[in-house]
């Protein structure tokens, strides 16, 4: 998940939240899969995105990302600078 900046993801919602992209990221592992991403990518707020022009077209994709995030194990690395990129 190379681009994890929320402002960039807002500009390219159709690409960034494409389920095929997530599929490629997580299905290549043989024994374990580590997805490194900013948690804010998965912290999808429907009320913030609902006014976006692409929202209806990607609504189902956003739900897939939320489901993946809810099923995953989270490891927090940098607790001291939560707001830094």
ZADRENLO-804212 format. One line per 2 residues: number of its first residue (from 1); their letters; for each residue x, z, y of N, C-alpha, C. Coordinates in steps of 0.1 Angstrom, whole numbers, padded with zeros to 4 digits, always signed. Atoms other than C-alpha are relative to their C-alpha. Layout:
BEGIN
NUM) A) X:Z:Y:X:Z:Y:X:Z:Y; ... $
//
This chain:
BEGIN
1) XX) +0009:+0000:-0012:+0000:+0000:+0000:+0009:+0000:+0012; -0011:+0001:-0010:+0027:-0012:+0024:-0004:+0003:+0014 $
3) XX) +0004:-0002:-0014:+0007:-0011:+0056:-0011:+0011:+0000; +0009:-0011:+0001:-0009:+0023:+0060:-0003:+0005:+0014 $
5) XX) +0003:-0004:-0014:-0015:+0023:+0098:-0015:-0003:+0002; +0015:+0003:-0002:-0053:+0027:+0105:-0003:-0010:+0010 $
7) XX) +0003:+0010:-0010:-0052:+0006:+0136:+0002:-0014:-0005; -0003:+0013:+0006:-0037:-0023:+0117:-0011:-0003:-0010 $
9) XX) +0011:+0003:+0010:-0063:-0019:+0089:-0013:-0003:+0007; +0012:+0004:-0007:-0091:-0021:+0114:+0000:-0014:+0005 $
11) XX) -0001:+0014:-0004:-0078:-0055:+0125:-0002:-0009:-0011; +0000:+0008:+0012:-0077:-0068:+0090:-0008:+0006:-0012 $
13) XX) +0008:-0007:+0010:-0105:-0050:+0071:-0002:-0008:-0012; +0003:+0008:+0011:-0113:-0079:+0049:+0012:-0001:-0010 $
15) XX) -0012:+0000:+0008:-0077:-0080:+0036:+0004:+0014:-0005; -0005:-0013:+0003:-0068:-0044:+0037:-0008:+0007:-0010 $
17) XX) +0009:-0007:+0009:-0098:-0031:+0018:-0005:-0010:-0011; +0004:+0009:+0011:-0099:-0060:-0007:+0003:+0007:-0013 $
19) XX) -0002:-0006:+0013:-0105:-0046:-0042:+0011:-0007:-0008; -0010:+0007:+0007:-0082:-0073:-0056:+0014:+0006:+0004 $
21) XX) -0013:-0005:-0005:-0053:-0059:-0035:+0002:+0014:-0007; -0001:-0013:+0006:-0060:-0024:-0049:+0003:-0002:-0015 $
23) XX) -0002:+0003:+0014:-0062:-0038:-0084:+0014:-0004:-0003; -0014:+0004:+0002:-0028:-0054:-0081:+0009:+0012:+0001 $
25) XX) -0009:-0011:-0003:-0013:-0022:-0068:-0001:+0010:-0012; +0001:-0010:+0010:-0026:+0000:-0097:+0000:-0004:-0014 $
27) XX) +0002:+0004:+0014:-0029:-0021:-0128:+0013:-0005:-0006; -0012:+0005:+0006:+0007:-0032:-0133:+0008:+0011:-0007 $
29) XX) -0008:-0011:+0006:+0019:+0003:-0145:-0003:+0000:-0015; +0001:-0001:+0015:+0025:+0008:-0182:-0003:+0014:-0004 $
31) XX) +0002:-0014:+0004:+0027:+0046:-0184:-0005:+0008:+0012; +0004:-0008:-0011:+0022:+0060:-0149:-0001:-0009:+0012 $
33) XX) +0001:+0008:-0013:+0011:+0047:-0115:+0001:+0010:+0011; -0001:-0007:-0013:+0022:+0061:-0082:-0003:-0009:+0011 $
35) XX) +0003:+0008:-0011:+0005:+0048:-0052:+0004:+0008:+0012; -0005:-0007:-0012:+0023:+0057:-0020:-0008:-0006:+0012 $
37) XX) +0008:+0005:-0011:+0000:+0054:+0010:-0003:+0012:+0010; +0004:-0010:-0009:-0010:+0073:+0041:-0014:+0004:-0004 $
39) XX) +0014:-0005:+0005:-0041:+0094:+0031:-0011:-0006:+0010; +0011:+0005:-0009:-0059:+0081:+0062:-0005:-0014:-0004 $
41) XX) +0005:+0013:+0005:-0062:+0047:+0045:-0012:+0002:-0009; +0011:-0004:+0009:-0085:+0064:+0020:-0011:+0009:+0006 $
43) XX) +0009:-0009:-0007:-0102:+0087:+0045:-0009:-0009:+0008; +0009:+0010:-0006:-0129:+0061:+0053:-0012:+0007:+0005 $
45) XX) +0012:-0006:-0007:-0155:+0072:+0078:-0010:-0011:+0003; +0010:+0011:-0001:-0186:+0050:+0074:-0005:-0001:+0015 $
47) XX) +0006:+0000:-0013:-0199:+0061:+0108:+0009:-0007:+0010; -0010:+0007:-0009:-0167:+0048:+0125:+0001:-0015:-0002 $
49) XX) -0001:+0014:+0003:-0167:+0015:+0107:-0013:-0008:+0000; +0013:+0007:+0001:-0204:+0007:+0106:-0003:-0010:+0012 $
51) XX) +0002:+0009:-0011:-0203:-0010:+0140:+0010:-0012:+0000; -0010:+0011:+0001:-0174:-0032:+0130:-0007:-0013:-0006 $
53) XX) +0007:+0013:+0004:-0184:-0069:+0126:+0001:-0003:-0015; -0002:+0003:+0014:-0170:-0070:+0090:-0006:+0010:-0009 $
55) XX) +0003:-0011:+0008:-0185:-0038:+0078:-0010:-0003:-0012; +0010:+0003:+0011:-0215:-0052:+0058:+0007:-0008:-0011 $
57) XX) -0007:+0008:+0009:-0192:-0077:+0041:+0010:+0008:-0009; -0010:-0008:+0008:-0167:-0050:+0029:-0005:+0013:-0004 $
59) XX) +0006:-0014:+0003:-0190:-0020:+0024:+0003:+0003:-0015; -0003:-0003:+0014:-0187:-0023:-0014:+0014:+0002:-0003 $
61) XX) -0015:-0002:+0002:-0149:-0026:-0012:+0004:+0014:+0005; -0003:-0013:-0005:-0147:+0005:+0009:-0004:+0011:-0010 $
63) XX) +0005:-0010:+0010:-0167:+0024:-0018:+0009:+0000:-0012; -0010:+0001:+0011:-0142:+0012:-0044:+0012:+0009:+0003 $
65) XX) -0012:-0008:-0004:-0113:+0027:-0024:-0003:+0015:+0000; +0004:-0014:+0000:-0132:+0059:-0019:-0001:+0006:-0014 $
67) XX) +0001:-0005:+0014:-0139:+0062:-0057:+0014:+0001:-0006; -0013:-0001:+0005:-0103:+0055:-0065:+0007:+0013:+0006 $
69) XX) -0006:-0012:-0007:-0092:+0082:-0040:-0006:+0013:-0006; +0006:-0012:+0006:-0116:+0107:-0055:+0004:+0003:-0014 $
71) XX) -0005:-0002:+0014:-0103:+0102:-0090:+0015:+0002:-0001; -0015:-0001:+0001:-0066:+0103:-0081:+0005:+0014:+0003 $
73) XX) -0007:-0013:-0003:-0042:+0133:-0080:+0008:-0002:+0013; -0007:+0001:-0013:-0029:+0139:-0045:+0013:+0009:+0000 $
75) XX) -0013:-0007:-0002:+0007:+0150:-0038:+0003:-0001:+0015; -0003:+0000:-0015:+0013:+0161:-0002:+0015:+0003:+0001 $
77) XX) -0014:-0001:-0001:+0049:+0156:+0008:+0004:+0007:+0014; -0004:-0005:-0013:+0051:+0163:+0046:-0011:+0008:+0006 $
79) XX) +0010:-0008:-0006:+0029:+0192:+0056:+0003:+0004:+0014; -0003:-0005:-0013:+0047:+0200:+0088:-0004:-0010:+0011 $
81) XX) +0004:+0010:-0010:+0040:+0167:+0107:-0011:-0008:-0004; +0012:+0007:+0005:+0005:+0157:+0096:-0004:-0012:+0008 $
83) XX) +0004:+0011:-0009:-0001:+0135:+0126:+0011:-0011:+0002; -0011:+0011:-0002:+0032:+0115:+0125:-0002:-0011:-0011 $
85) X) +0000:+0011:+0009:+0034:+0081:+0110:+0014:-0002:-0005 $
//
